[in-house]
């Protein structure tokens, strides 16, 4: 499966990635709740971050990136791939770092 097919078609690996991110989000929210740090900004950032990753992986039209088709150039495919990787890593990093901020 190519990267282009990964974004265009609905695959089990994409569903597992989204489910694992949702479970990670839920676990981190529960940890924040039991530590007494669960605030509105944390919940909002979790939901907004997950929604953005969801729309990128589901090949939705974004303001700067049109949805990918079979005729899309490699530059568009790689741009969406890089954005997805950066957002996923940033989402995980910022979620974990929330617990270490004083």
Secondary structure, 3 states (H helix, E strand, C coil): CCHHHHHHCCCHHHHHHHHHHHHHHHHHHHHHHHHCCCCHHHHHHHHHHHHHHHHHHCCCCCCCCCCCCCCCCHHHHHHHHHHHHHHHHHHHHHHHHHHHCC
